[in-house]
Amino acid sequence: MLRSGQKQYEQALDNFFKSQNGSRAGQKMGKPRFKTKTRSTDSFTIDAVDISSSTMIIRDIGPKDHARYKTGEASTGLIADYRHVRLSHLGTFRVFGSTKVLVRQLDRGGRIKSCTVSRSADRWYVSFLVELPTEITRSTPTKKQYKAGAVGVDLGVKSLASLSTGEIIPNPRFLRTADKKIKRLQRKIARCQKGSKNSIRLKRRLARCHHELALQRAGYLNELTSMLASSFSAIALEDLNVAGMTSSARGTVENPGKNVKQKAGLNRSILDISPGRIRTLLEYKCADRGVEMQVIDRFFPSSQLCSSCGSKTTIPLAKRIYHCDVCGGVIDRDVNAAINIVYEAKRLVEQKCSEHSAPEGAEDKRPWSVHLPSTQYVDGLHTRKRQGPSGHSS
């Protein structure tokens, strides 16, 4: 733990100096600070440096071939299940989940680098950092995925994701569901005496509420991204500037902003869908399944171009149906943007590798084949919708 603390301090200093001289992107960072009881997260890291000589290590975990554990023996014995882990000198602990995936990674040649024990609300978690060998072969898309082709994904607030196939993933709005309970607890905390036992108890309840909200959101996003990575051979996304999209509209004293309260509500809704988290999940899941992923430029006008004729029409954000003045097409705004996204991604990929790169007879296995919705233009509204990954209907 002492060694990991020194590494974190070294990294914090390095980030601080790089931020000051301009070699680190993003906002300016402040000087490194010590952890406090109120501000910092309860966590510590144990490095696996030298298993043969160091006592501050992560011992093997898993079934018979990986660790030794017996009931009543904290540091020795045989672990014969996927429900226990041994953390250095701390002993053996029962875990809520299963360690089968971690054990399989170790069987494939992985090596544990460190583990981090952290607390969120009233729950404790252990996270293992595993280094996998580079020669591990990844899986490839199935015939069903090649047949489905590529898909464009347009993230939004009204619907969580709109696909170029015409399917719409509804937004469950977990924050709006839990907002009433969170506000009630915050009012009770504000009326309590600071530092009292009652305020400490209410803060624990509030932390538990926020943690349950985070778990609901994480579960829904994992199901959504797993569905996308398992159903298509290629995925196209926009490079969204989430920090800029959720910036405050307050302005300054000399130049105050407008519609500040409405913009704050929009910011909460954008952060509730976690667009950055969706991209992170898709990146590693696509890499693991052999699915190609292409991110297009954030300034590409996907919502203003007609997916049929390519003409450009500027429409306000409140207008949810795209009407093309040139070809007369009528389509859902988000579905139209998703179709434009997948075509732009296909164009970028074709610039890197020509159409003749695929071997003869493998034309049906090109991952960037695009299939448009069969009911692309309807009278008034686009009607094709899809059940959410957890059964939520639109």
C-alpha positions as CSV (number, residue, x, y, z in Angstrom):
1,M,0.0,0.0,0.0
2,L,2.9,2.3,0.7
3,R,4.4,1.6,-2.7
4,S,1.2,2.3,-4.5
5,G,0.7,5.6,-2.6
6,Q,4.2,6.7,-3.8
7,K,3.3,5.8,-7.4
8,Q,0.0,7.7,-7.2
9,Y,1.9,10.8,-5.7
10,E,4.5,10.5,-8.5
11,Q,1.7,10.4,-11.1
12,A,-0.1,13.3,-9.6
13,L,3.0,15.4,-9.6
14,D,3.7,14.5,-13.2
15,N,0.2,15.4,-14.3
16,F,0.4,18.7,-12.4
17,F,3.7,19.8,-14.0
18,K,2.5,18.7,-17.5
19,S,-0.7,20.6,-17.0
20,Q,1.2,23.8,-16.0
21,N,3.6,23.8,-19.0
22,G,0.7,23.0,-21.5
23,S,1.8,19.5,-22.5
24,R,-1.3,17.9,-20.9
25,A,-4.7,18.4,-22.5
26,G,-7.7,19.6,-20.6
27,Q,-8.2,22.0,-17.8
28,K,-5.3,23.2,-15.5
29,M,-4.7,20.8,-12.6
30,G,-4.1,21.9,-9.0
31,K,-1.3,20.7,-6.7
32,P,-1.6,17.2,-5.3
33,R,-3.5,17.0,-2.1
34,F,-3.6,14.4,0.7
35,K,-6.7,12.3,1.1
36,T,-9.3,13.5,3.6
37,K,-12.1,11.8,5.5
38,T,-14.8,13.8,3.8
39,R,-13.5,14.5,0.3
40,S,-11.7,11.4,-0.8
41,T,-12.9,7.9,-1.7
42,D,-12.1,5.1,0.7
43,S,-9.7,2.9,-1.3
44,F,-6.2,1.5,-1.3
45,T,-4.1,-0.4,-3.9
46,I,-1.8,-3.5,-3.4
47,D,0.8,-4.1,-6.0
48,A,1.9,-7.6,-7.0
49,V,5.6,-6.9,-7.3
50,D,7.4,-10.1,-6.4
51,I,5.3,-13.1,-5.4
52,S,8.3,-15.1,-4.3
53,S,9.8,-12.6,-1.8
54,S,7.4,-9.8,-1.1
55,T,4.7,-10.1,1.5
56,M,2.6,-7.2,0.0
57,I,1.3,-9.2,-2.9
58,I,-1.9,-10.6,-4.3
59,R,-1.8,-14.3,-3.9
60,D,-3.3,-16.6,-6.5
61,I,-7.1,-16.9,-6.6
62,G,-9.6,-19.3,-8.0
63,P,-10.1,-23.0,-8.1
64,K,-7.7,-25.8,-7.2
65,D,-4.9,-24.8,-9.7
66,H,-4.7,-21.2,-8.5
67,A,-4.9,-20.8,-4.7
68,R,-4.9,-22.6,-1.4
69,Y,-7.7,-22.0,1.0
70,K,-9.5,-24.1,3.6
71,T,-12.3,-23.0,5.9
72,G,-10.8,-21.4,9.0
73,E,-7.4,-20.7,7.4
74,A,-7.0,-17.1,6.2
75,S,-3.6,-17.3,4.5
76,T,-3.2,-20.9,3.5
77,G,-5.2,-23.8,2.2
78,L,-7.0,-24.5,-1.1
79,I,-9.6,-22.3,-2.7
80,A,-11.9,-24.8,-4.4
81,D,-14.6,-22.4,-5.7
82,Y,-15.1,-19.1,-7.6
83,R,-16.4,-17.2,-4.6
84,H,-13.3,-16.4,-2.6
85,V,-10.2,-14.2,-3.2
86,R,-7.1,-13.8,-1.1
87,L,-5.6,-10.3,-0.8
88,S,-2.1,-10.4,0.4
89,H,-1.8,-10.5,4.2
90,L,-5.4,-9.3,4.7
91,G,-6.6,-12.9,4.3
92,T,-9.3,-14.6,2.2
93,F,-12.7,-12.9,1.5
94,R,-16.0,-14.1,0.2
95,V,-17.1,-12.1,-2.9
96,F,-20.6,-11.5,-4.1
97,G,-19.8,-12.1,-7.8
98,S,-17.9,-14.9,-9.5
99,T,-14.2,-15.0,-10.2
100,K,-14.5,-17.4,-13.1
101,V,-13.7,-14.7,-15.8
102,L,-10.6,-13.6,-13.8
103,V,-9.5,-17.2,-13.4
104,R,-9.9,-17.9,-17.2
105,Q,-7.8,-14.8,-17.9
106,L,-5.0,-16.2,-15.7
107,D,-5.3,-19.6,-17.5
108,R,-4.8,-17.8,-20.8
109,G,-1.5,-16.4,-19.6
110,G,-2.6,-13.3,-17.7
111,R,-0.7,-11.8,-14.8
112,I,-2.1,-9.9,-11.9
113,K,-0.4,-6.5,-11.6
114,S,-2.3,-5.0,-8.7
115,C,-5.7,-4.9,-6.9
116,T,-7.6,-2.0,-5.6
117,V,-10.0,-2.2,-2.7
118,S,-12.6,0.6,-2.7
119,R,-15.8,1.5,-0.9
120,S,-18.9,2.9,-2.6
121,A,-21.7,3.8,-0.1
122,D,-21.9,0.7,2.2
123,R,-20.4,-1.8,-0.3
124,W,-16.8,-2.8,-0.7
125,Y,-15.3,-3.8,-4.1
126,V,-12.0,-5.3,-5.2
127,S,-10.8,-4.6,-8.8
128,F,-7.9,-6.6,-10.3
129,L,-5.6,-5.2,-12.9
130,V,-4.6,-8.1,-15.2
131,E,-1.9,-7.9,-17.9
132,L,-2.8,-10.2,-20.8
133,P,-0.3,-11.5,-23.3
134,T,-0.4,-9.8,-26.7
135,E,-0.5,-13.1,-28.6
136,I,-4.1,-13.9,-27.4
137,T,-6.3,-14.3,-30.4
138,R,-9.6,-12.4,-30.5
139,S,-12.9,-13.8,-31.7
140,T,-14.3,-12.8,-35.1
141,P,-17.9,-11.7,-36.0
142,T,-20.3,-14.5,-36.7
143,K,-22.2,-15.1,-40.0
144,K,-25.2,-13.5,-38.4
145,Q,-23.2,-10.3,-37.6
146,Y,-21.8,-10.1,-41.2
147,K,-25.3,-10.5,-42.5
148,A,-26.6,-7.7,-40.3
149,G,-23.7,-5.5,-41.5
150,A,-22.8,-2.1,-40.0
151,V,-24.9,0.1,-37.8
152,G,-24.8,3.8,-37.0
153,V,-25.7,4.8,-33.5
154,D,-27.0,8.3,-32.6
155,L,-27.1,9.0,-28.9
156,G,-29.7,11.4,-27.5
157,V,-31.9,12.4,-24.6
158,K,-35.4,11.7,-25.8
159,S,-34.3,8.2,-26.9
160,L,-31.1,6.7,-25.5
161,A,-29.9,5.5,-28.9
162,S,-31.3,5.5,-32.4
163,L,-29.9,3.0,-34.9
164,S,-29.6,3.3,-38.6
165,T,-31.7,0.2,-39.0
166,G,-34.7,2.2,-37.7
167,E,-34.7,0.7,-34.2
168,I,-35.0,3.1,-31.3
169,I,-33.6,2.3,-27.8
170,P,-35.7,4.1,-25.2
171,N,-34.2,6.2,-22.4
172,P,-35.0,4.7,-19.0
173,R,-34.3,8.0,-17.3
174,F,-33.0,6.5,-14.0
175,L,-32.1,9.9,-12.5
176,R,-35.6,11.3,-13.0
177,T,-37.1,8.2,-11.3
178,A,-34.8,8.6,-8.2
179,D,-34.8,12.4,-8.2
180,K,-37.7,12.8,-5.8
181,K,-36.1,10.5,-3.2
182,I,-32.7,12.2,-3.6
183,K,-34.2,15.7,-3.1
184,R,-36.1,14.5,0.0
185,L,-32.9,13.2,1.6
186,Q,-31.0,16.3,0.7
187,R,-33.6,18.5,2.4
188,K,-33.5,16.3,5.6
189,I,-29.7,16.6,5.6
190,A,-29.8,20.4,5.3
191,R,-32.1,20.6,8.3
192,C,-29.8,18.5,10.5
193,Q,-27.1,19.7,12.8
194,K,-23.8,19.4,11.0
195,G,-21.8,16.4,12.3
196,S,-24.7,14.9,14.2
197,K,-25.5,11.2,14.2
198,N,-28.7,11.8,12.4
199,S,-26.9,13.7,9.6
200,I,-24.3,10.9,9.3
201,R,-27.1,8.3,9.0
202,L,-28.9,10.3,6.3
203,K,-25.7,10.8,4.3
204,R,-25.2,7.1,4.3
205,R,-28.8,6.6,3.0
206,L,-28.1,9.3,0.3
207,A,-24.9,7.6,-0.7
208,R,-26.7,4.3,-1.0
209,C,-29.4,5.8,-3.2
210,H,-26.7,7.3,-5.5
211,H,-24.9,4.0,-5.7
212,E,-28.0,2.1,-6.5
213,L,-28.7,4.6,-9.3
214,A,-25.2,4.1,-10.7
215,L,-25.7,0.3,-10.6
216,Q,-29.0,0.6,-12.5
217,R,-27.4,2.8,-15.2
218,A,-24.3,0.6,-15.5
219,G,-26.4,-2.6,-15.9
220,Y,-28.6,-1.0,-18.6
221,L,-25.6,0.4,-20.5
222,N,-23.8,-2.9,-20.3
223,E,-26.8,-4.8,-21.8
224,L,-27.2,-2.2,-24.5
225,T,-23.5,-2.2,-25.6
226,S,-23.3,-6.0,-25.4
227,M,-26.4,-6.2,-27.7
228,L,-24.8,-3.9,-30.2
229,A,-21.4,-5.6,-30.2
230,S,-23.0,-9.0,-30.6
231,S,-25.5,-8.1,-33.3
232,F,-23.5,-6.2,-35.9
233,S,-20.1,-6.5,-37.7
234,A,-19.3,-2.8,-37.5
235,I,-20.4,0.1,-35.3
236,A,-20.2,3.9,-36.1
237,L,-20.4,6.6,-33.5
238,E,-20.1,10.4,-33.2
239,D,-17.2,11.9,-31.3
240,L,-19.3,13.9,-28.8
241,N,-17.8,16.7,-26.8
242,V,-19.6,15.9,-23.5
243,A,-17.8,18.5,-21.5
244,G,-18.8,21.2,-23.9
245,M,-22.4,19.9,-24.2
246,T,-22.9,20.0,-20.4
247,S,-21.2,23.3,-19.7
248,S,-23.1,25.8,-17.5
249,A,-25.1,28.6,-19.1
250,R,-24.8,31.0,-16.1
251,G,-22.3,33.2,-17.9
252,T,-20.6,36.1,-16.0
253,V,-21.8,39.1,-14.0
254,E,-21.2,41.4,-17.0
255,N,-22.8,39.0,-19.5
256,P,-25.3,36.7,-17.7
257,G,-26.6,33.7,-19.5
258,K,-30.2,32.9,-20.6
259,N,-32.4,30.0,-19.8
260,V,-30.0,28.8,-17.1
261,K,-32.5,26.6,-15.3
262,Q,-33.5,24.9,-18.5
263,K,-29.9,24.3,-19.6
264,A,-29.1,22.8,-16.2
265,G,-32.0,20.3,-16.6
266,L,-30.7,19.4,-20.1
267,N,-27.2,18.9,-18.7
268,R,-28.5,16.5,-16.1
269,S,-30.4,14.5,-18.8
270,I,-27.2,14.3,-21.0
271,L,-25.1,13.1,-18.1
272,D,-27.8,10.6,-17.1
273,I,-27.3,8.7,-20.4
274,S,-23.5,8.7,-19.9
275,P,-22.4,9.0,-23.6
276,G,-18.7,8.7,-22.7
277,R,-19.3,5.5,-20.8
278,I,-21.2,4.0,-23.8
279,R,-18.2,4.7,-26.0
280,T,-15.8,3.2,-23.5
281,L,-17.9,0.0,-23.2
282,L,-18.2,-0.3,-27.0
283,E,-14.5,0.1,-27.6
284,Y,-13.4,-2.8,-25.5
285,K,-16.4,-5.0,-26.3
286,C,-15.9,-4.5,-30.1
287,A,-12.2,-5.2,-29.7
288,D,-12.9,-8.4,-27.8
289,R,-15.4,-9.6,-30.4
290,G,-13.5,-8.6,-33.5
291,V,-16.1,-5.9,-34.4
292,E,-14.9,-2.8,-36.2
293,M,-15.6,0.5,-34.6
294,Q,-15.3,3.9,-36.3
295,V,-15.8,7.3,-34.7
296,I,-16.6,10.2,-37.0
297,D,-15.8,13.9,-36.4
298,R,-18.0,15.8,-34.0
299,F,-18.5,18.6,-36.5
300,F,-20.1,16.4,-39.1
301,P,-23.7,17.7,-39.6
302,S,-25.4,14.3,-39.2
303,S,-28.7,15.8,-38.1
304,Q,-28.9,18.4,-41.0
305,L,-28.2,16.1,-44.0
306,C,-30.9,14.1,-45.8
307,S,-30.0,10.5,-45.6
308,S,-31.8,9.9,-49.0
309,C,-30.6,12.7,-51.3
310,G,-27.8,14.3,-49.3
311,S,-29.2,17.8,-49.3
312,K,-28.6,20.0,-46.2
313,T,-31.5,21.5,-44.2
314,T,-30.9,23.3,-40.9
315,I,-33.6,22.4,-38.4
316,P,-33.9,23.4,-34.7
317,L,-33.3,21.0,-31.9
318,A,-37.0,21.0,-30.8
319,K,-38.1,19.7,-34.2
320,R,-37.9,15.9,-34.0
321,I,-39.1,15.0,-37.5
322,Y,-36.8,15.7,-40.5
323,H,-38.6,17.1,-43.6
324,C,-36.4,17.3,-46.7
325,D,-37.4,20.2,-49.0
326,V,-35.6,18.6,-52.0
327,C,-36.8,15.0,-52.2
328,G,-39.8,15.4,-49.8
329,G,-38.7,12.7,-47.5
330,V,-40.0,12.5,-43.9
331,I,-38.0,10.6,-41.3
332,D,-37.3,10.6,-37.6
333,R,-34.5,13.1,-36.9
334,D,-32.4,10.7,-34.8
335,V,-32.7,7.8,-37.3
336,N,-31.8,10.1,-40.1
337,A,-28.7,11.1,-38.1
338,A,-27.8,7.5,-37.5
339,I,-28.0,6.7,-41.2
340,N,-25.7,9.6,-42.0
341,I,-23.3,8.5,-39.3
342,V,-22.9,5.0,-40.7
343,Y,-22.4,6.2,-44.3
344,E,-19.8,8.8,-43.2
345,A,-18.0,6.0,-41.2
346,K,-18.1,3.7,-44.2
347,R,-16.6,6.5,-46.4
348,L,-13.7,7.0,-43.9
349,V,-13.0,3.3,-43.8
350,E,-13.0,3.1,-47.6
351,Q,-10.4,5.8,-47.7
352,K,-8.0,3.7,-45.6
353,C,-8.5,0.5,-47.5
354,S,-9.8,0.2,-51.1
355,E,-12.8,-1.9,-52.1
356,H,-10.5,-4.5,-53.6
357,S,-9.0,-5.4,-50.3
358,A,-11.5,-8.2,-49.7
359,P,-10.6,-11.5,-51.3
360,E,-12.7,-12.9,-54.1
361,G,-15.9,-14.6,-52.9
362,A,-15.9,-12.8,-49.6
363,E,-18.0,-9.8,-50.6
364,D,-20.8,-10.9,-48.2
365,K,-18.3,-10.7,-45.3
366,R,-17.5,-7.1,-45.7
367,P,-18.3,-5.6,-42.2
368,W,-19.4,-2.2,-43.6
369,S,-22.4,-3.3,-45.6
370,V,-25.3,-1.0,-44.7
371,H,-28.9,-2.1,-44.5
372,L,-31.5,0.7,-44.3
373,P,-34.8,0.4,-42.6
374,S,-37.6,-1.0,-44.8
375,T,-40.0,1.7,-43.6
376,Q,-37.7,4.6,-43.9
377,Y,-40.3,7.2,-45.0
378,V,-43.7,7.3,-43.5
379,D,-46.5,9.9,-43.1
380,G,-45.6,12.0,-40.1
381,L,-43.6,9.7,-37.8
382,H,-41.1,6.9,-37.9
383,T,-42.9,4.0,-36.2
384,R,-40.3,1.3,-35.9
385,K,-39.2,1.0,-32.3
386,R,-37.4,-1.6,-30.2
387,Q,-37.7,-3.0,-26.7
388,G,-34.8,-1.8,-24.5
389,P,-32.2,-4.3,-23.3
390,S,-33.9,-4.7,-19.9
391,G,-37.4,-4.9,-21.3
392,H,-38.2,-1.1,-21.2
393,S,-40.6,-0.2,-24.0
394,S,-40.4,3.1,-25.8
